[in-house]
């Protein structure tokens, strides 16, 4: 019984992730896509917990669900006028797209399973276990100091650039 | 043998999920016309890459994958902000976010 619980929970979260991601991609309605993306992000966060990366899971929920998803919903609301009742999204090149996607997934899975069947991927001596927060703190302040500072500067510049790009343009408005 | 493999959650399970997520994201990028749905596809691709980072980090025992997945999340936030600003500008200029009808670089 105890042996079955963890695989069952894993498969439930895997199914939630994959099915909601498929709904994001195949739904015609953009609002439905955005809300389905919510379940994908939560499912991926649960998978991170299975990978013993609890801090990354919480960050995923805070940043993706709290930030990026809200931003995407704002984008949907901004770019579809209220009078336009249907929020439809057309598709192009469906048949080549499906073929390429199946080829891509098949190729990736073939490569993964082939490598593991040939004994190419041996697990390391020590696997990550328990909470990873303390080790993230140590790594951030020692080996990953420079990338950490660089990514903070990149984030600042990107946010300034986004605010500059999306601001209300007076000169542009006067022309119309 | 097969049930044994299905019940012991290992490297291949996570890699399979990430491959499926990556394929779905690529499908959205390739076939959808709406720019915002294309952004959602990019987010799916980034999530798939993150799952791969964390999987290999867990089964290797090192911290490199965990740190890089953290940086990926930060850069995804920056990317979403800038991309949505660009999409809003496209909407102001062309009155549509249909990427197949955005065909001039100058007003």
Interface residues (C-beta under 8 A of the other chain):
Chain A: X3 X4 X6 X7 X10 X14 X17 X18 X21 X22 X24 X25 X30 X33 X34 X37 X40 X41 X44 X47 X48 X50 X51 X52 X53 X55 X56 X59 X60 X63 X64 X67 X68 X71 X72 X74 X75 X76 X78 X79 X89 X90 X91 X92 X93 X94 X96 X97 X98 X100 X101 X102 X104 X105 X108 X109 X112 X113 X116 X121 X123 X124 X125 X126 X127 X128 X132 X135 X136 X139 X140 X144 X147 X151 X154 X155 X158 X159 X161 X162 X163 X165 X166 X169 X172
Chain B: X6 X7 X8 X9 X11 X12 X13 X14 X15 X16 X17 X19 X20 X21 X22 X23 X24 X25 X26 X27 X28 X30 X31 X32 X33 X34 X35 X36 X37 X39 X40 X41 X43 X44 X47 X50 X51 X54 X55 X57 X58 X59 X60 X61 X62 X63 X66 X67 X69 X70 X71 X73 X74 X75 X76 X77 X78 X79 X80 X81 X82 X84 X85 X86 X87 X88 X89 X91 X92 X97 X98 X100
